[in-house]
Every structure is written in structure tokens, then in C-alpha cells.
């Protein structure tokens, strides 16, 4: 005699839809980008200070990237 499990309709655990998974993945990716930008900011500012006298244009670009997070 084989035992079968019967579940009432709708009692199975629901899996996240593909669009939900994509949304979660996108939010995670965005959070990682923000974290990376926050970690890079002090290093970019330090590089800008270091190169201010020798290459002011590069220093300006480094500050802009640090400020706007355009990495």
C-alpha cells in the first residue's frame, strides 16, 4: 500500500515569482553599489589631495566621482 500525501488546494508553500526574485536581486545589487561607493569615497578624496598640485584636473575629477558616486 503506497501512502500519498494530499494537500488541500493552495496549501503548498508558494515560491517567489521570477519578477520578485529579479526585484530582490536588483535591490541587493543597488545596495552593494552604494556600499562600494561609500567605501571608495575616502580613498578617492585622498588621491585627489595627493594629486592636487601635480595634476589639478585629475584631482577635480576624483572629487567629482567621490561626490557623485560615478564609479
KOLNUVEX-807635 format. One line per field, with one value per residue: x, y, z of N, C-alpha, C, CB in turn; residue number from 1. Coordinates in Angstrom, 2 decimals, decimal comma, padded with zeros to 5 digits. Atoms other than C-alpha are relative to their C-alpha. Glycine has a CB too. Example, Ala and Ser with C-alpha at 12.3 -4.5 7.8 and 13.67 -1.06 7.14 Angstrom:
nc1: c(000,89;-000,82) $
nc2: c(-001,19;-001,19) $
nc3: c(000,00;-000,06) $
cac1: c(012,30;013,67) $
cac2: c(-004,50;-001,06) $
cac3: c(007,80;007,14) $
cc1: c(000,90;-000,77) $
cc2: c(001,20;001,09) $
cc3: c(000,00;000,73) $
cbc1: c(-000,99;000,41) $
cbc2: c(000,03;000,46) $
cbc3: c(001,25;-001,42) $
num: c(1;2) $
END
This chain:
nc1: c(000,85;-000,83;000,59;-000,07;000,31;000,91;000,01;001,08;-000,43;-000,60;-000,73;-001,43;-000,71;-000,10;-001,34;-000,04;000,06;-001,24;-000,11;-000,37;-001,42;-000,74;000,07;-000,88;-001,37;-000,32;-000,17;-001,26;-001,06;-000,06;-000,56;-001,44;-000,60;-000,07;-001,03;-001,30;-000,26;-000,29;-001,34;-000,98;-000,02;-001,18;-001,21;-000,01;-000,31;-001,42;-000,72;000,18;-000,92;-001,36;-000,32;000,49;-001,03;-000,63;000,98;001,25;001,18;000,30;000,50;001,39;000,81;000,10;000,96;001,34;000,42;000,25;001,21;001,18;000,05;000,06;-001,03) $
nc2: c(-001,15;-001,20;-001,16;-001,23;-001,19;-000,89;-001,35;-000,82;-000,97;-001,23;000,17;000,13;-001,26;-000,72;-000,41;-001,38;-000,07;-000,45;-001,45;-000,31;000,31;-001,03;-001,22;000,17;-000,02;-001,37;-000,78;000,43;-000,56;-001,43;-000,18;000,27;-001,14;-001,11;000,35;-000,16;-001,44;-000,57;000,43;-000,58;-001,46;-000,56;000,28;-000,95;-001,32;000,01;-000,11;-001,37;-000,86;000,38;-000,44;-001,35;-000,90;000,52;000,20;-000,53;000,49;001,34;-000,17;-000,47;001,14;000,93;-000,55;000,08;001,40;000,29;-000,70;000,47;001,45;000,43;001,03) $
nc3: c(000,00;000,07;-000,69;000,77;-000,77;000,71;-000,55;000,51;001,00;-000,52;-001,26;000,26;-000,17;001,26;000,39;000,50;001,45;000,62;-000,10;-001,38;-000,11;000,72;-000,80;-001,16;000,51;000,39;-001,23;-000,60;000,82;-000,28;-001,35;000,09;000,68;-000,96;-000,98;000,65;000,18;-001,32;-000,39;000,90;-000,13;-000,69;000,78;001,12;-000,54;-000,34;001,27;000,49;-000,77;000,35;001,36;000,21;000,53;001,22;001,08;-000,55;000,74;-000,50;-001,36;000,11;000,43;-001,13;-000,95;000,58;-000,09;-001,41;-000,41;000,72;000,01;001,40;000,22) $
cac1: c(000,00;001,55;000,98;000,16;000,09;-002,84;-002,78;-005,73;-005,58;-003,26;-001,53;001,83;004,45;004,49;007,69;008,73;007,89;010,66;009,82;010,07;013,46;014,61;013,42;015,24;018,38;018,23;017,78;020,70;022,88;021,98;022,79;026,18;026,89;026,08;028,28;031,15;030,80;030,78;033,94;035,69;034,86;037,63;040,24;039,22;039,35;042,81;044,00;042,56;044,51;047,66;047,47;046,10;049,41;050,75;047,52;044,65;042,33;042,62;042,10;038,93;037,64;038,42;036,50;033,57;033,46;033,73;030,92;028,56;029,43;030,03;032,34) $
cac2: c(000,00;003,30;006,35;009,51;012,93;015,03;018,74;021,00;023,40;026,32;024,74;024,28;026,83;029,50;030,13;033,65;034,56;035,33;039,02;039,04;037,34;039,86;042,74;041,35;040,79;044,33;045,82;043,74;044,86;048,51;048,16;046,65;049,50;052,05;050,22;050,11;053,82;054,65;052,61;054,14;057,77;058,37;056,76;058,91;062,03;061,06;060,56;063,95;065,64;063,75;064,87;068,39;070,14;067,84;067,22;069,52;068,30;064,69;065,83;067,67;064,56;062,37;064,71;064,75;060,95;060,76;063,28;061,87;058,19;057,73;054,76) $
cac3: c(000,00;-001,02;001,10;-000,72;000,72;-000,20;000,31;000,10;-002,78;-002,08;000,92;-000,79;000,09;-002,55;-004,40;-005,23;-008,77;-011,21;-011,10;-007,30;-007,50;-010,05;-007,85;-004,83;-006,88;-008,25;-004,77;-003,48;-006,39;-005,78;-002,08;-002,94;-005,36;-002,65;-000,16;-002,63;-003,40;000,31;000,85;-002,17;-001,31;001,30;-000,96;-003,91;-001,76;-000,52;-004,10;-005,03;-002,21;-003,18;-006,84;-006,33;-007,01;-009,73;-011,68;-010,65;-013,42;-012,27;-008,67;-009,71;-011,49;-008,48;-006,20;-008,58;-008,71;-004,92;-004,52;-007,14;-006,80;-010,53;-010,16) $
cc1: c(000,91;-000,74;000,15;-000,38;-000,96;-000,03;-001,20;000,55;000,55;000,80;001,49;000,68;000,16;001,45;-000,07;-000,04;001,32;000,15;000,36;001,49;000,86;000,01;000,91;001,46;000,43;000,22;001,31;001,17;000,16;000,60;001,51;000,74;000,15;001,08;001,39;000,37;000,37;001,41;001,08;000,19;001,24;001,30;000,11;000,34;001,48;000,85;-000,10;000,94;001,45;000,41;-000,41;001,07;000,59;-000,98;-001,37;-001,25;-000,40;-000,57;-001,45;-000,92;-000,18;-001,00;-001,43;-000,53;-000,30;-001,32;-001,25;-000,13;-000,10;001,01;-000,54) $
cc2: c(001,23;001,15;001,22;001,15;000,86;001,33;000,74;001,04;001,25;-000,18;-000,19;001,34;000,68;000,38;001,44;-000,04;000,51;001,51;000,43;-000,26;001,03;001,30;-000,07;000,07;001,42;000,88;-000,36;000,60;001,49;000,28;-000,24;001,14;001,19;-000,25;000,19;001,46;000,65;-000,39;000,65;001,50;000,53;-000,22;000,95;001,41;000,11;000,12;001,41;000,96;-000,25;000,59;001,45;000,90;-000,49;-000,14;000,47;-000,49;-001,40;000,09;000,45;-001,15;-001,03;000,49;-000,10;-001,43;-000,36;000,61;-000,62;-001,52;-000,58;-001,08;-001,01) $
cc3: c(000,00;000,67;-000,90;000,91;-000,82;000,73;-000,55;-000,98;000,67;001,27;-000,22;000,25;-001,36;-000,24;-000,51;-001,52;-000,54;000,14;001,42;000,21;-000,68;000,81;001,20;-000,43;-000,37;001,23;000,69;-000,76;000,27;001,37;-000,02;-000,71;000,95;001,04;-000,59;-000,19;001,32;000,45;-000,85;000,23;000,73;-000,78;-001,19;000,47;000,37;-001,27;-000,57;000,73;-000,42;-001,36;-000,29;-000,63;-001,32;-001,16;000,49;-000,72;000,47;001,42;-000,02;-000,40;001,12;001,04;-000,51;000,09;001,44;000,46;-000,62;-000,05;-001,40;-000,33;-000,98) $
cbc1: c(-000,97;000,36;000,68;-000,94;001,30;-001,43;001,32;-000,77;-001,16;-001,06;-000,56;000,25;001,38;-000,90;000,61;001,27;-001,17;000,04;-001,31;-000,84;000,29;-000,62;-001,42;-000,28;000,13;-001,10;-001,18;000,10;-000,28;-001,40;-000,69;000,25;-000,83;-001,34;-000,19;000,00;-001,23;-001,04;000,12;-000,40;-001,23;000,12;000,00;-001,35;-000,86;000,38;-000,54;-001,46;-000,17;000,13;-000,66;-000,46;001,11;000,63;-000,05;000,04;000,29;001,26;000,87;-000,10;000,64;001,38;000,33;000,02;001,08;001,15;000,10;000,02;-001,17;000,20;000,42) $
cbc2: c(-000,01;000,35;000,24;-000,05;000,80;-000,62;000,76;000,68;000,36;001,00;-001,18;-000,50;-000,23;001,25;-000,95;000,75;000,89;-000,40;000,66;-000,83;-001,37;000,24;000,25;-001,35;-000,91;000,58;-000,22;-001,54;-000,25;000,61;-000,96;-001,32;000,40;000,19;-001,44;-000,70;000,70;-000,48;-001,51;-000,24;000,45;-000,61;-001,47;000,00;000,30;-001,29;-001,01;000,46;-000,25;-001,53;-000,91;000,60;000,17;-001,34;-001,51;001,50;-000,01;-000,89;001,02;001,14;-000,67;-000,20;001,47;000,46;-000,94;000,52;001,47;000,53;-000,47;001,17;-000,68) $
cbc3: c(001,22;-001,47;001,39;-001,26;000,37;-000,11;-000,31;001,15;-000,93;000,24;000,75;-001,44;000,68;000,00;-001,08;000,51;-000,46;-001,48;-000,43;001,00;-000,58;-001,38;000,45;000,71;-001,21;-000,87;000,95;000,01;-001,48;-000,09;001,00;-000,73;-001,22;000,69;000,48;-001,34;-000,62;001,03;-000,11;-001,44;000,74;001,38;-000,48;-000,70;001,22;000,78;-001,00;000,17;001,52;-000,02;-000,99;001,32;001,02;000,28;-000,44;-000,05;-001,52;-000,02;000,78;-001,03;-001,22;000,64;000,30;-001,46;-000,57;000,87;-000,37;-001,40;000,81;-000,91;001,33) $
num: c(1;2;3;4;5;6;7;8;9;10;11;12;13;14;15;16;17;18;19;20;21;22;23;24;25;26;27;28;29;30;31;32;33;34;35;36;37;38;39;40;41;42;43;44;45;46;47;48;49;50;51;52;53;54;55;56;57;58;59;60;61;62;63;64;65;66;67;68;69;70;71) $
END
